[in-house]
């Protein structure tokens, strides 16, 4: 079982920055991939940024050049640095990790943190 706790959300003006954190209950080195998703009201949850165990990153086109996903293995924490925020970035942001074992690949989610960008 994996517990994920997000923090760092809040209200920010357009053009501002926020850093989201996702603290895991176990070593993040055991995860096959880590990612941030977001869900805006009335919209489907979408992938924002992903980081594989091999350090490959993947970003949604809408956030490329503005958001950066990173991790601190010693703190078992994954981050999402968000810059040049836009009102369209307003959403609940969720941390996700994938953990593979002999029986399959399992997804774990955090509770979400609200990010609101005002114009």
Helices and strands as residue ranges (DSSP letters): E 4-7, E 10-13, E 18-24, G 28-30, E 33-39, E 46-52, E 57-59, E 67-72, G 73-75, E 77-82, G 87-89, E 91-101, E 104-109, E 113-118
